[in-house]
């Protein structure tokens, strides 16, 4: 199997590169390194089945030879990043998705889009099911990310319906683990780095807003399952290079619709801060700051579709995942 991953030098993309190589596949990673890092791929460079290409996916995208799958993970993905790069975020959601879908079409390859729980905005329904259309403010500074991903989903479904592309869409909820950037503005990495360096843990608002955190290994497991699961095409309709994807009866059109992936264990931000404080074991205080505009009050996935269709649910507990992540940051920041 030959797979291209856009954004493969990022937090999630690098873990996917590693997992697919470990499964025996060939991986081409495309990244412009705006928010990704070659440090995430250092252990893969030189692998006979791994290739890195520094390239902006918003430009024309071409790869020699056949491809079996295109996984589109390129995008700034933390509040700090998409507030710093608002236009780049919109462009990679629109132009980048268009180029990646065009490549999948040209290669007759399966396409998997990394979408986000941010498509639900500041939700009025919780937990959020895939059928919920969301509560997004397109005028908000963080709306650039929400709308970029909503557009990317719409374009992916259009390519599926109009061109017959075999597509997958994952709506990724808050994820954490090794290879997060120390100062990327996400809750878990912020708290851990602040606690390790003896700085106050910054909470925006009262800390009563809730989040649900999934460890990266669980996330990568479900994404690879979804990538491999059969589509609604019969074996006779597949090319020889697509036959590896056929593992049983088709699950039909449902596989092309968005699927929530995340951990439904919901905690307040204040509870997460106190847990990190206790696990790091350094005396730190909590500092409260004003809540950013349109910050979601709740964020919790309804994962029944993933459970039913993929037989998946998270296996790594928050305590175990935080312990692994804290150990990673101890080595990173001292």
N, C-alpha and C positions, 0 to 999 in steps of 0.2 A: 504494500500500500504506500502511495506517495501523497503526502499531505503538505499544503502550504498554510502557514499560520501568519496572518498579519498581526503586528503588535506582539510578536513572539519574544521580544526582549523585556517585556513588562512583567509585572508580578504574576498574573495568571498565565499569560502566554508562555513564559519560560517553564512553568510547571507542566504545561501541556506538551511543550517540546520534549521535555525529559520523559514524561509518561509514554508518549507515542514511540520514542526511540527505544524505551525499555520493553515495549510490546513488539519490537522488531520491525517497525515501519521506518520509512525514509521521510525526513522532515526538512522543509525549506522555511526558514524564518525570515520575514520581511519586517523591517522596523526602521523608522527614521531617527530613533534615539532621542526624541524630544523629551519624553518621560520614561522611556525604557533605558536599560543599562546593559552594557556588555558584561558587567560583573555577574549578572543573572545567568549568563550563558557560558561563562569561562570554563566550566567543567565539561561543556559539550563541544567546544571548539576543537577541531581535529578529529572528531568522531566521523567514521567513514560514511555514515548515513545522515549526517547533519550538514546543512549549508546555511550560511547567514548572508543576507543581502540588505545593505543599507539603502533604503528607498522610501520615498513618501508615497503611500498608497493612493493618495489623491491624484497622482500623475499616472500616466499610462502604465499598466501592469502587464508584464509578459514573463513567462517562464517556459524554457524549452522543455520539450518532452511531455508525456502524459501526466495528468494529475487525477487522483481519485477523490480528493476532498480539498475544499478551501474553507478555512476557519477564520472568520473576520473578527479579530480582537483588538484591532488598532483603534485607540481613542484615549485622550486624557480621561481619567476615570475617578479622580478625587476632587472634592470641591475646590481645593487650592489650585489644582491644575486647570480645570475648565473655567475658573474665574480668571486665571492668568492668560489662558489661550482660548478665549471665547469663539473667535472666528475659526481657528483651526479645529475646534471641537465640532462646530457646525459643518465644516467642510468634510471632515473625515466621516461624519454620519451620513452625509449626502454623496459627495463625489467619491469618497473612499469606498463606500458600500456599493456604489454603481460600478466602480472599476473592479472590485472583488467579485461581484456577481457576474460581470462581463467575462472575467477570466473563468469562472466556474461554468458558464454557458459554453464558452469556446472549447473547454476541455471535457465537457459532458461530465463534470464532477459534482459531487454532493457539496452543498453550501451550508455552513453553520454560522449563524450570527450571534455574537455576544451582545445581548440587549441588557437591560437593567431594571431593577425594581423602581428606579426613578421615573419610569414611564407612568407610574401611579401618582406621581407628584406628592402632595400632602393629602393622603387618602382619607376619605370619609367612610370607608369600609375597612374593617380589620377582623381577621386576617385578610390579605388581599388575594382573591382568586384571579385566574387568568381572564375571566369574563368581565372583570371590572375595568371600565374605561379610564379611570383615573380622574385626578383633580389637579391639573397642571396650569400654572400661570406662565404663559409664553413670554410675558414682559419681564419676568424676574431675572436677575443676573444668573441664577442657576438654571433658568429655563433653557439655556443654550444646550445643555447636556440632555435634559428631558426630551426636548423637541428633536434633537439630532437622532436620538435612539428611536423615538416614535416614528420619525420619517424612515429610518433604516428598516424598521419592521415592515412598514407599508411597502417599501420598495422590494423587500425580500418576498413578501407575499405576492406582489405584482409579477415578479419574475417567475415565481412558482406557477401562478395561474395562467400567465400569458405565454411564457416560454417553456413551461413544463419542467423547470429546474427542480431537482430534488433538494428541498430546503429544510432547515431546522432553525428554531429560534429559542434561545435560553434567556430568561429574565433572571439575571443574577442578583441575589440579595447580598447584604453586607458579608464580605469574606475577609479572612485574616490569615496570617501565617508568615513563615520565613520568606524573605525577598520583598516584603513591603519596604517602601522607602521610609527612612526615619522621620522625615518632616513633611509628609505628603498631606497632612491635614485630616487624616482619617482617625476615627475615635480610638481604636485599639492601639495603633502605632503611636499616636500622640501620647496617650496615657502611659504606655510602657516606657517610651523614651524620656518623658518628663519624670516619671518615678525613678528610673535608673540614674538620671543625672541630678536628682535632688531638687527638681523644680516643681512648682505648684501644678497640680493637675487642672487643666482648663476645662471647665464645663460651660457650655453656652446655654443660657436660659436657666431654668431651675433644676435641670437634670431629670425631670419627670418624663421627658420624651422617651419612647422605647425604641430599641433596636434588637435585631436578631442576627447573631453572628455564626457563620459557617466556616469551619476550618478548611483550608485550601485543598487538602487531600480528598476530603469528601466531595468537594466541588468538582475536582478533576475527574474523579471516578464517575460521577453522573454524566458529565459532559462527554466522556469517551463512550459511555454506554449509549447515549443518544446518537452520537456520530455513527455508531456501528449498526444500530437497529434498522431492520428492513423498512423500505418505503412501501407505497401502494403499487409499485410496479411489480409485475410478475417476473420470475427468472428469465422467461423468454424475451422480455422487453429490455433486459439489461445487456450491456456490452460485456465482453469477457473480463475487462478490468474492473467492472462493477460487481462481479459475482461474489467477491469476498464479503460483500455487505449482506448477502442473503443468509440469514441464520434461522429461518422458519417462516411461519405465516406472517403476512403483512398486517400491520396495525393501521393501515389506511391513512386517511386524510388527517387524522389527529396528530400524527407525527410532524406535520408541517405547521401546526399552530403553536403559539408561544407556550413554553413550559416554565413555571417557576422553579428555581433551584435555590435552596437556602436552608437554614436551620430554623424551625418554627419556635424554638425556645426563646422567649421574649423577656428582656430585662430592661429596666430603666438605665439611662446613661449614668446616673449617679450610682446605681448598683454595680455597674461595670467598673467604674472608677474605683470604688471601694474594694472590689475584688482584685484589681490590678495592684492597688496599694498593698494589700495583705500578701499577695504572692511575691511581689518584688522585695518586700521586707525592709524598705527604707522609709524613714519618717518624712512624709511630705504632707502638704496641706492641699485643700481643694479651693480653687479660685473660680468664682462665677463671673461670666461676662454676658453682655446682651446677646439674645438669640438672633442669628442671621435671618434675613427675609426668607419666608416660605420654607423654613426648615421643617421637615415632616414631624408631626407629633407622634406618629406611630409608624412602625415598619415591621411587618410580620408576614411571611409567606404562607399561603395555603398550598401545601405540596402534595395534595391528594392525587393530582394528575401524574406527577413524577413517581409517586408510590405505586399507582395502578399500572402505568404503562412501562415503567422501567424497573420496577421492583426495588426502588432505592429509597433510603432515608439516611440522614447523617449518622455516623458511627462514632465520631470523635467528640468527646464531651468538651464543654467550654473550659473546664479546669485543665484537662490534658492538652488541649490546643493552646491555651494561654501559656502553659509551662514551656511548650516547645518554642513558642514565639518569643517569650521572654529570654530564653536561652540564646536564640538567634541574635536578639538585639544586645544582649550582654557582650557578645563578641564584636558586634558592629559599633557600638557607641561606648563600650567600656563600663 
